[in-house]
Amino acid sequence: MIKIFYGDDRVRAKNEITKFLGDDYEIFDGPDLTPEDLPSLFFGTSLFATERSILIRDFSTNKVVFEKLPEYLSTPHKVVLFELKLDKRSATYKEIKDKLEIREFALPVDQNFSLVFDIFKTAKHDGKKAVLMLEKIKQDQDPMMFLGLLASQAIKDFAAKQGTKEKRVLDELSHTDILMKTTSSEPWLLIESFLLQVSSL
């Protein structure tokens, strides 16, 4: 039996893999496989058991072997194909989608994600308003991850313009990052201080 699990929630997917395959299973990387490997992989037996438990990672990224998958749906083994993404437009997917179990494990969408970027844009002209916006979402955020998102926006700004202000913003972000990692200061206070300074940098 073959199952396909895909998505970016690796924790939930791993739990389901263990539930189906158990704790002891063989692992193969799809990109390393060739069509010649498939008969022994899907139909070969081991010395100790006629039924094997097999996990194949990123099988669909290897198009040459993925298109052969319909030939192996009758495998006597327990097989999980674990994919980060799955191209539902492919001919192979359309051929197999009704013949085996396919489950998505997606991380929940952070509804505040776009607001993080709005906060940075706002801080560039109104730091106090940016801090008020931050108050609404910071309970659901990790300060280090939030700072990382601010940094990604600042890097984009610098790549686009490479002006003095953009450089100062990056320098101040770097300074804030160091303080967060090396002092006992409350992380959100440091981020708020940064947001208040952005417009005047």
N, C-alpha and C positions, 0 to 999 in steps of 0.2 A: 504494500500500500504506500502510495506517495502523497504527501501533503506539501503544500507550498505556503510558507509563512513569509510575510514581507512587511516592511515598515521600519520606523526609526525608534519605536519603543522596544529596545532590546531586552529590557528586564521582563516584560510580560511575555514576549516571544520566547525567551529562554525558559520561562516557567512552563510554557506549553510544550516546548521541545522535550524537556525533561519528563513531563507527564506522559508524552507519547512514546519517547524512545527509552526512557529510564535514565539512570545515571551513567551507564557505561555504553558508549556508542563510538563508532568510527567517524572521523571528521576528514572531509576532503574539500579542497578549494576548487571551485568550478573553473576559474581561469586557467588552472594547471592541467585540466583534463583534455583528452583528445577523443574523437569518436571511437578509436580502437580500445579505449579504457572502459567504455560503457557496458559491453556485455558482461565482463567479469564484475563490474561494480554493481549492476542491477540484478544479475542472475547468478553470479558466482557464490559459492558457499565457502564457509571456513571449515577448518578441521574440527572445531569444537561445537559448531551450531549450524543448522540448516537455515535458520532465520537470523538475519543480521539487522542491527540497528545502525542507521547511517545518517549523518548530517552532511549536506553539501552546501557550502557557502558560495553565494554569488554565481550560481549555476547559469542564470539567464544572461549574465554579462558576456558569456562565451557563446556567441550566436551559433557557432558551428556545432556545438554539442547540444545546445538548447533545442535546436530544431529537430534533433533526433529523439527528444523526450517521448513523443507519442508512441514510439516503438517499444518503450520500456514500462508502460503503465501497468502491465501485468506482473511486475516484480513481486516475488514472494517475501521480500524484505520490507521492514519499516524504514521509510526514507523521508526525510524532511529536506526540502530545498529552502534555504533561508536567504531571502533577497532583501536588500535595502529598498530597491525600487523594482517595479514590475511593469513592463511595457504592455499595456492591455490592447495596443493596436497591432501587435505582432500576430502573424498568421499562426504561430505555434500556440500562443495564448488562446486565441479563438478556438483552436482545435481541442485544447485540453480543459477549458474552463468549466465545462459541464461534466467532466469525467473524474475529477478529483477535488479534494477539499482545498480551497484557497482562502486564507485568512489574512486580513490586514491588522497590524499592531501599530497604530499611530499614536504619537505623543499628543496629549491634549493641546489645543491651540490656545496660546496665551492671548486673551482678549486685550491685554494692556500693551502688547508688543509695539503697535504703531504709536501708542501714546508716549513710549520711551523716546522715540525720535522727535515727536512734537515738543517734548520738554527741552531737548537740546536746541531745536530751532528757536523756541521761545526765549531760552536763556541768552541767546545772542543779542537780543534787544530788550529783554525785560526779565532780569534775574529773579525778582520777587514773585512774579507770576509763575515762573518755572518751578520755584520752590513750592508754591501752593498746588501746582499740578502734581508734583512729586508726592505730596502728602496723601493724595487720593489713592495712590497705587503702591506705595513703598512697603506696606504690610504683606503684599503678595510677591515681593521681589527679593532677590538676593543682592545685597549691595555690590559685591564683587562682579557679579554678572552684569548688573546695571552699569557699572563703571566700564566694563568691557564693551557694552553697546554704545555708550557715549564715545569711547575711543574709536570704535569703528566709524561712527559718523564724523568725528573730527579728522580721521585719516582720509575719508572721502573728500571732505572739504579741502584739505591740504593738497590732495592729488589734483583736484580741479583748479585750484587757484594759486597755491604755494606762496601766499602773501605773508607779511609779517604777523598779522593778527592770527592767521591759521597756525603759524609756527608757535606763537605764544600759547594758544589754546592747547596744543599738543604738549608743550612743556609743562603747563599747569596740570594737565591730566596725569602726566608722568609723575609729577611731584605728589599729587593726591594719591596715586596708586602706591607710591613708596610709603607715604604716611599711613595708609590703611594697612599695609603689611608689616610695618615696623613700630607702630605706636599703639597705645591702648585707647586712642581717641575713638569716639563713637563713629562708625563708618558713615552713617547717613548724614551726620553733621559735617563731615569732611566733604561729602558730595554736595550738600546744600551750599557750603562755602564756595565750592568751585562754580556752581550754577550762578551764584550771586556775582562772581568775578568776571564771568565770560564776556559780558557786554562791554566791560571797560578794559579788556586786555588789548 
